[in-house]
Amino acid sequence: MFDHSRDNRFTNNAIRMVHSLMKEELTVAPYKVITMQYCLSNTDGVIIREASGAPITYLHGAGELFSRLERELEYHRIGDTVTVRLLPDDVFGKRDPDLVQEVPLSELPPGENVEAGGKTTGHDEQGNEVTFAVTEISGDIIHLDGNHPLAGQALLFEVEIQGIRDATGDEVRTGRAMA
C-alpha cells in the first residue's frame, strides 16, 4: 500500500521550500542588485526629482544610498512601493553657517566670470576644494554658500522596486552595480 499522507507532507514541504527560495531571491538584501524608480520631494511638497526619470540600479548594502534609506528598503520585493522620510541628519546634514560667506570680488581669481545662481570653486582651511553656490552679488561683494542645496531639509523618497538580482563577483568586489 502507498501512504498518501507521507506523499502530501513531502509535497507541502517541497512547495514551502521552493516558495521560500523564490521569496529570498526576490527580496531586497545585501549582495542583491536593485533597480528602482523614485520620486524625491522635501516635506513642504516641493518635487526635487520626478519618478519619470531613468530608474537607478545599485548594489544593496554597499553604501551607495543613504544608509537609512537602504535599511527601509530591505525585505521588500519587486513591485513594492516604499515611502521613506529622512531627516536632515540622515541625508545632507544641517546647514552649516560657516559655509555661508561674503567675499570681496577682488579675492576671486582674475578673469573668473561669476553670476548669481552660478557656482564657483574655492578652498577650505585644509586646502580641500569646495564648490560654492553664488547666491548674490551686491556691489563688490559676492555671497557664497558651500552647503549642499538640500542641507537642512527633511526629504521624502517614494520608491518603487522594479528589479532584483544577485550581484556578480565583480560587483561585490567593486561595491558597485554594473548595468
N, C-alpha and C positions, 0 to 999 in steps of 0.2 A: 504494500500500500504506500502511496505517496502522501507525505504530510504537507498539506496545503498551507497550514498556519506558518510553518517554517519558511515556505516559499514567500509568503506575504511579508513576513518580517524582513527577509533578505531584500525583497523589492523595495520596501519602505525605507530601509537603511541606505540602500544604493541611491534612491531618489534624494534622500536628505543629504547624502554626501555630495552628489552632483550639484544640487541646489546650493550647498554651502560653498563649493568651489567656484561656482558661477558668481555668487554674491561677492566672494573675495576678489575675483578678477575685476569686477565692475565697481569696486569701491575705491574712493579716493584714499590713498595710503602712501607712505614713503616708498620710493623707488617706482612710482607709477608716473607716467607722463599724462598730464591732464590738459585737455583742450577745453577752454571756457570762453563764454561771451559775458561781458559785464557792462553795466551802466554804473557810472560813478557820479554822485552828487554830494553837495555839502548838506548839512542839516537844515539849511534855510531853503532847500529845494532847488538850488542853482545846479543845473546839469553841467558837469565838467567833462564827461565822456558819454556819448550815446552808445547804446548797445548795438547800433548799426555798424560800428567799426569792425575791423577784422578781428576774429577771435584770437586769443593768445594761447600759446602752448608752453607749459613749464614742467619742470621736474619737481614733483611734490616732495617736500622735506629738505630741499637743497638751499632754502633761504632766498629763493627768487622773488617771493611775495612777502608782504608784511607778515610777521610770524603769527599774529593773532588771526589774520585772515586765513592763513594756511590751517591753523587749528580748527577754525569754524567750518572749513570745507571737508575735513576728514570724515570718513564713513559715508559720505554722500555718493550717489550713483548718477549715471548718465540720465539726463532729463530732469534731475532735481534743480530747483531754483532755491538759492540760499541768499538771505538778506543779512548783511553784517554791518553793524555800526561800529566804527573805530574812532576812539578818542584821539586828540592831538598827539599824546604820548605814544599811541600805537602806530602812528604814521610818520609825519614830518616834524613832530615836536611842537613845542610852544614857540611863539615868535620871540626872537632874541633882540631886545632893543639895542644891544651893542652892534648889531649888524646893520642898523639904520644910521646913515652918516650924511653929513653935509660937508662937501669938499669944494674948495675953490677950483673953478675951471682951469686955472693956471697950473694946478697939480697934475692934470691929465697929460699923457704923452702928447707932444706936438703932432698936429695933424689928425688926431683921433676925432672922428666925427660921431658925436653923441646927440641923441634927441630923446625927449620924454617918451616913455613907452618902449625904448630900446634897452640894450644890455651893454655892459662894459665889463672888463676884467681888471681885477686888482689883486693884491696880495694881503694876507693876514700877517700878524706879528711873527709867525713862524716861517713866512715866505711861501706858504701854500697859495696856489691860485684860487681866487674866489670870483664867481660871476655875480655881478650886481645888476639889479633892475634899476634903470634910470626912471625915478618916479616923477621928477620935476626938475626944471631948470629955471631958476629965478635970478635974473641979473647975471652975476659972475659966480653963482653958487649952484652946484649940481647936487641933487638929493638922490642918494643911493640906498638900495635895500638889498642886503645879501641873504635874507631869509628865503626859504623855498616859498613859492607863491601860495602853497596850501598850508604852510606852517600856521599853527594856532587854530586850525579848523577840524571839527569832527567830520568824518566822511562816512557816507553810506554807500556800500557796494551791494549791487543786486547782481548775483552771479548765476548763470545757467551752465551746468556741467554738460558739455557736448561730446566729450570723448575721454576714454581712459584706456591706457595700455601699459604693459610692462616696459620699464626702461631698458635700453640696451646696456651692455657692459661699458661702452664708451660714454654713454650719457651719465651713468653712475660715477665713472672715473672723473669726468669733467665737471659734474654737478650742474649740467645744463641739458635741457631737451634739445634735440636736433630735429628740425622739421622734416 
